[in-house]
Amino acid sequence: MPRFEFEDESRFTLTNFIRLNGDDNVFGDNGIINLPDGDSTGSATTTFDLPSGTYQVVLNVADETDGNSTVDVTIGNETFSLTLDNPNDGVGRFPTADAFRDITVTNSIFIPEGTQITINGQSNAQEFLRLDYIDFNLINEAPVAVDDTVSTGGNPDVTIDVLANDSDTEGDALTVTIDQQGGNGTAVVNQDGTITYTPVDGFTGTDTFTYQIDDGTNPPVTATVSVEVTVPNEPPVPVDDTATTAANTAVNIDVLANDTDPEGDALTVTLDQQGANGTAEVNQDGTITYTPVDGFTGTDTF
């Protein structure tokens, strides 16, 4: 149960509040904050430094002496107004420990980390309003979506397991949707939660699209996928060779001399099928030595 104590000046910035310490008639020596007697206002402001998620918010307050008071709890852009009504019996009181009570501000609200929290209190007539703490009870933490980077050659599709580096603290099942398509391709969500990206014909370069994951409780969170589309690697072009040798004499053939590769990649030579009348062997330099069987004359192929 994360608790924000109002006495913690390193957390709260207080305006027109009075800090009390060590008063036995108050809440032990907690150092709670309170508004002065009479028509007065005050505020306490802090920054929410807990993980983004859905929270129940509970305020601990003592509403003593006569009249009404109000407390507005503002979480980001949403304000919750609480009215505290104590009967007017003409008798002023200092609150004791048992006078403090928890008031639920909201049972469920999504609060992103870094949100500003402001508590505004206003005493009325002889009202003495005291605040001790505010609790933020985590109901469900938001999932975490992490950006992805992949590459593909030319026009082929690429399938991305975007959930592989995403996480959810509670282990909730995550639903994937496309948030915004890229400018040079199309992304489609598959049934297993992966995304298949197809670049447009002829495009090369970097394209980006965004997707969202949803745990069913918190607002969806967004991540970006960057896809590098490169020129496809073209296959090498082999050209047939012809060589001549005398009977019973081996011949060395530079088979790569007339072969090409569009990207200039290094080429590896292997034998696919031997000839019927001789033996071919690949040398370390990529040439092939062919040795005919003894006494053979004619044409052999491998």
Stockholm file with secondary structure:
# STOCKHOLM 1.0

chainA/1-302         MPRFEFEDESRFTLTNFIRLNGDDNVFGDNGIINLPDGDSTGSATTTFDLPSGTYQVVLNVADETDGNSTVDVTIGNETFSLTLDNPNDGVGRFPTADAFRDITVTNSIFIPEGTQITINGQSNAQEFLRLDYIDFNLINEAPVAVDDTVSTGGNPDVTIDVLANDSDTEGDALTVTIDQQGGNGTAVVNQDGTITYTPVDGFTGTDTFTYQIDDGTNPPVTATVSVEVTVPNEPPVPVDDTATTAANTAVNIDVLANDTDPEGDALTVTLDQQGANGTAEVNQDGTITYTPVDGFTGTDTF
#=GR chainA/1-302 SS CCEEETTCTTTCEEESCEECCSCTTSSTTCCCEECCSSSEEEEEEEECCSCSEEEEEEEEEEEESSEEEEEEEEETTEEEEEEEEECCCSCCCCCCGGGEEEEEEEEEEEECTTCEEEEEEEECTTCEEEEEEEEEEEEEECCBCCCEEEEEESSCCEEECGGGGCBCTTCCCCEEEEEECCSSEEEEECTTSCEEEEECTTCCEEEEEEEEEECSSSCCEEEEEEEEEECCCCCCBCCCCCCCCCTTCCEEECGGGGCBCTTCCCCCCCCSSCCSSEEEEECTTSCEEEEECTTCCSCCCC
#=GC SS_cons         CCEEETTCTTTCEEESCEECCSCTTSSTTCCCEECCSSSEEEEEEEECCSCSEEEEEEEEEEEESSEEEEEEEEETTEEEEEEEEECCCSCCCCCCGGGEEEEEEEEEEEECTTCEEEEEEEECTTCEEEEEEEEEEEEEECCBCCCEEEEEESSCCEEECGGGGCBCTTCCCCEEEEEECCSSEEEEECTTSCEEEEECTTCCEEEEEEEEEECSSSCCEEEEEEEEEECCCCCCBCCCCCCCCCTTCCEEECGGGGCBCTTCCCCCCCCSSCCSSEEEEECTTSCEEEEECTTCCSCCCC
//
